[in-house]
Amino acid sequence: MSKSSTLETHSSASSTNGYHPHAGTESTIVPYSNQSLNSHTTHDHDDHANQGDGLDSHVEALELPTGVFTMLTECYSATCTRDQVCYSITCPRRMEQVTRRRNRPGSVGGSSTPTKVARRATIGSQPPGSIPGTSGTTSPVGSASGHGHPQSSGLPRLVKPGEGDPIGLDDEDDAVLETGQLWIHTVPKEVADTLSDAEKKRQEAINEVIYTERDFVRDMEYLRDVWVAGIKNSDVIPVERRDEFISHVFWNILAIIEVNTRLRDALTKRQKQFMVVGEIGDIFKDIVPFFEPFVEYGAHQMYGKYEFEKEKSSNPAFAAWVEEIERLPESRKLELNGYLTKPTTRLARYPLLLDAVLKHTPDNSPDKINIPEVIQM
């Protein structure tokens, strides 16, 4: 896996030429970057001679590239508000939104959360750096057929929040491990108080790895259950080329679901066993060797996008159907192309997530060795 940066910068430099003729003298064209910031006027040759080195250093400072730290900006989505959790897991507001919602009276993560967490802690907390029990991650990749939603004729029904969770957790764990919830809100205060600040940050980083993996699998299941099944069970694509179209556009999505369902279940099982997770590197070492479907998908992604756009432009019935599906609440106002890019971006995000865990991992933890090995795979 190759590392990539979550910091997105947008560099721009622009210059315009202008002139300000002086009475009795020949006008001089001066670059905008050389103009005075206070008076917005230009200078003739004599002005430049008087400014000397001071102007040169000033111009050099003006010409430095500028950037935007996206995590400090507002979200671009019109539906993202202070109190409404954004659909995007990378939204700069998301952490604040989730925290505020958890702290509302009567909401999940309020006063009732420690009781539910205490019921979950039947095995007990795990000391930082200790080796947890095995989670059955060495078995070969199994079929994902048992983890999806049952498909019926027509458009399959998705499992919505509050109605169930494809992860297979019980009701209490569904509440405690809800997507995006901070780890600190899932454990009793007396447990959190025994940990150092570094270990708390490490647990939050591990929790982010786990809940984003559940998000990713859920998105892939959405592609399978809504888009793939919907195309198969409708007449928007002629039957003689329907299977070929699905293959071109969605390629090996089912293979990705199969591998990542295994990763999701192993991580979730580890989190359910221990309120303080000792390690996750061993799980990734077992499963990353099966990540070949990601590579194959990435190589084919642009071709699939081309086939999808070509079909939309030449098939009005399909274009109308696509618009209808993308308006469904299950789509979270995200177009199909947004979901089709997720496998590629997910693969690039693994090193970043694991680096965040490694940063706060003590030297005596197995993750100190395992995580760097995983990143280099």
Helices and strands as residue ranges (DSSP letters): E 17-19, E 29-31, G 32-34, H 45-51, H 53-62, G 70-72, H 94-102, H 113-120, H 171-176, G 183-185, H 189-192, H 197-222, I 223-228, H 229-232, G 239-241, H 242-250, H 253-273, H 281-287, G 288-290, H 292-314, H 316-326, G 329-331, H 336-340, H 342-359, H 367-375
